[in-house]
């Protein structure tokens, strides 16, 4: 009798623990899945793709190539998160960089952090690499334009219903004279309805 009781307790414990197990389902990286209504990877990819497509279709690009007879060199500067929530701006910047490079219409210049690391490597080569493989200092490609921006949000909520409004503003600035050659804006609005049931 005591053994059957122990066995019953053991089986009940197993059932309870199996109900608490974590389930993982792999998804396609391009699949859109909104869980909380917050900014997510799909928003980052969609906004960056549309903004870069727009900036590359505007007149500044043709005018520059006609005047200089070469592709412009672009660098992504600071993109500030001014929203109420945590947004990983680095993934958004990486999405923009990828879209710019893959367009084939502009040259892309390394960020200030990347340049510091590369310059350190060049200094090391200057001391340790052979003459034939050493990379000389002072040969860097200077940027012609810097892309900067902000991410803002407005939240409107009533009870369990919420509207999340995201606005991304990007500006392309000439490094020669600080003139703004392109202003881009993308808006995303989401209706989030949460169940009133609590478990």
N, C-alpha and C positions, 0 to 999 in steps of 0.2 A: 504493500500500500504506500509506504514511504517512498519507494523507488518510483512508482507511478506518479506520485505527486511531484517529485524532483524532475521527472521527464516532462511533465506538463508545464512546469515553470520554465524549463529550458526552452521548450518549443514556443511558448508565449513570448519569451524574451527574444527569440530569433525573429518572430513575426514583427515585433515592435521595432527591432533594430533594422530589419530589412525595409521597413516603411520609412526610415530616416535616411536611407542610402542616397547618395548623390547620383543623379542621372546626367550623362553627357551625350549630346547628339552633335555630331560634326555637321557644319553648315558650309555651303559655298561662300567664299569670301565676298562675292558680289551680291549675295542675297540681302535684301533689306529686311531688317527685323527691329521694330521699335518696341522696347519693353517699358521704359519709364517715361518716354516723351522728351527726354533730355537730348542734348547734342550728342551725336554718335558718329561712327565711322562712315555711314552712308551719307550723312550731312556733309562731312568733311570732303569726301570724294566728289559729291555732286557739286558743291559750291566751288571747289578748286577747279574742276574741269570746266564749268561754265564760265568762270571768271577769266581763266587763262585763254579759253577760246575767244572771249570777247576782246581781251587786251591785244591779242595777236591779229584780230580782224580790223583794228582801227587804223587811222591814217598815220599815226606817229611812226609806225614801223616802215611803211613805204617811203615816207619823207626822209627818215634817217638813212635808209639804204641808198636812196637816190643821191643824198648829199655826201655820204661818206664812202659809198661803194663797198660796203661790207655789212655783215650782220652786227647788230648791237649786242653788247655784253650786258647782261642783267644780273643783279644780285638781289636776293630777298633779304630785306631788313627786318625790323621788329614788327610782329603782328601781335597786338595787345589784346588780351582777353579782358574786356570791360563788363562782361556779363555777370549775373548773380551766381553762376555755377562754375564748377571746375571744368575747364575745357583744355585738353592736351593740345596746345597750339603747335607743338613740334610735329605732330602727325599731319596737321593741316598744311604747315609750311612744306613738309616733305611731299605731300600730294601736289602742291603748286610747283615745286622744283621739278618733280617728275614730268608733269604736264609741259612745262617750259622746255625742258631738255628734249623730250620726245617729239616736240613740234618740229624741230629742225630749223626753226625760223630765227632763233636767237642763240647766242653763246651764253653760257651760264657760268658765273664766277663763284668761287667758293666763299663761304661765310667767313666772318672775322675769326671765329673759333677754329674753323678748319684751316684757315691761312696760318694761324699761329703754330699749329701742329706741323704743317708742311714746311714752314720756315725753320723750325727746330730741326727737322730732318735735313734740310739743305745745309744748315750749319754743321751738322754731324758729317754729312758727305764731304764738306769742304776740308775737314780734317782727316777723314778716314777712307773715302772712296778714291778709286783710281782717277787719273786725269780724264780718261776716255769715257767714264761713266758718271763723273761728277756733274751736278746740275748747278749752273751759275746763279747767283743772286741777281736781283734787279731785272728779271725777265718776265715778271708776272703780267697777266692781262688785266688791265684796269677796267672797272665797270663803267658803263655809260649811263645806266639807269638803275635806280633802286625801287623795289616794290615794297611798300609798307601798308599796314592796315590795322583795323580794329574789328572785334566781334562784340556786339551788344545784344542784350535781350530785354524784352518787356514781358512780364507775366501778368495775366488778368485771370483771377480765380474767383469762383463762387461755389461754395460747398465742395462737392466732389468733382466739379468740372473746372478745367483749366485750359486757357489758351496760351501757348508759348510762342513768342514771336522772336525770331533771330534775324539780325541784320549784320551783314558783313560788308564793310567798306574797304576797298583797296585803292591805293594811289600809286601811280608810276611817276617818279620824279627824276628829272635830268640832273646828273651830278655836275654838269658844266655850269648851269646857272640857276639851279633849284626850281626850274619851271615844272609845273605839273602837266604831263602830256596825256594822261589818261586817268579817269576816275571811274571805278567800277563799284557796283552795288548788287548784292544778292540778298533776297529776303526769303525766309522759311517760316511758315505758320503751322502750328500743330494743335489740334484739339485733343486734349487728354481727359478721358472720363474714367474715374476710379470707382470701383465697386464700393458700396457703403457697408458691405458685409465684412466683418472682421473675424478671423479664425484664431 
